Amino acid sequence: MSLKTFFNVFIGLVLPVASVIGGLIYFRYSEHFILGFPILYFWMFLWFILTSVCISCSWFFFDKKNYD
């Protein structure tokens, strides 16, 4: 596997999955609130958006030149 493919998979797949699982582990007992949501729910909602951003960045930096 080339370095380019590694970074593509890392940014588009590994980073979002690791962040969601890490957030579950880190925030599971927290009682803090952000914008009225428990911090764990806010973290999950935030990663819905950030996962799309990661996939878009992965496509833009690594796969865009393969398409016309």
C-alpha positions as CSV (number, residue, x, y, z in Angstrom):
1,M,0.0,0.0,0.0
2,S,1.5,3.3,-1.0
3,L,1.8,6.3,1.3
4,K,-0.8,8.2,-0.7
5,T,-3.4,5.4,-0.2
6,F,-2.5,5.2,3.5
7,F,-3.2,8.9,4.1
8,N,-6.4,8.6,2.0
9,V,-7.7,5.8,4.1
10,F,-6.5,7.4,7.3
11,I,-8.2,10.8,6.7
12,G,-11.4,9.4,5.3
13,L,-12.0,6.4,7.5
14,V,-9.6,5.9,10.5
15,L,-9.7,9.5,11.8
16,P,-13.5,9.7,12.1
17,V,-13.9,6.2,13.6
18,A,-11.1,6.7,16.1
19,S,-12.6,10.1,17.1
20,V,-16.1,8.8,17.6
21,I,-14.8,5.8,19.7
22,G,-12.4,8.0,21.6
23,G,-15.2,10.4,22.4
24,L,-17.4,7.6,23.6
25,I,-14.6,6.5,26.0
26,Y,-13.6,10.0,27.1
27,F,-17.1,11.6,27.6
28,R,-19.1,8.6,28.8
29,Y,-19.4,9.8,32.4
30,S,-19.3,13.5,31.8
31,E,-22.2,15.6,33.0
32,H,-21.3,18.8,31.1
33,F,-23.6,20.4,28.6
34,I,-22.9,22.3,25.3
35,L,-25.8,24.2,23.8
36,G,-28.2,22.3,25.9
37,F,-26.9,18.8,24.9
38,P,-24.9,16.5,27.0
39,I,-21.3,16.7,25.7
40,L,-21.3,13.1,24.5
41,Y,-24.3,13.8,22.2
42,F,-22.8,17.0,21.0
43,W,-19.6,15.1,20.2
44,M,-21.5,12.6,18.1
45,F,-23.5,15.2,16.3
46,L,-20.3,17.2,15.6
47,W,-18.7,14.1,14.0
48,F,-21.6,13.6,11.7
49,I,-20.5,16.9,10.0
50,L,-16.8,16.4,10.5
51,T,-16.9,12.9,8.9
52,S,-18.3,14.5,5.8
53,V,-15.5,17.1,5.9
54,C,-12.9,14.3,6.3
55,I,-14.2,12.3,3.3
56,S,-14.4,15.5,1.2
57,C,-10.8,16.4,2.1
58,S,-9.7,12.9,1.3
59,W,-11.3,13.0,-2.1
60,F,-10.1,16.6,-2.9
61,F,-6.4,15.9,-2.0
62,F,-6.1,12.3,-3.2
63,D,-8.7,11.3,-5.8
64,K,-9.9,14.5,-7.5
65,K,-7.3,14.2,-10.3
66,N,-8.6,10.8,-11.3
67,Y,-11.9,12.4,-12.5
68,D,-12.5,14.8,-15.3
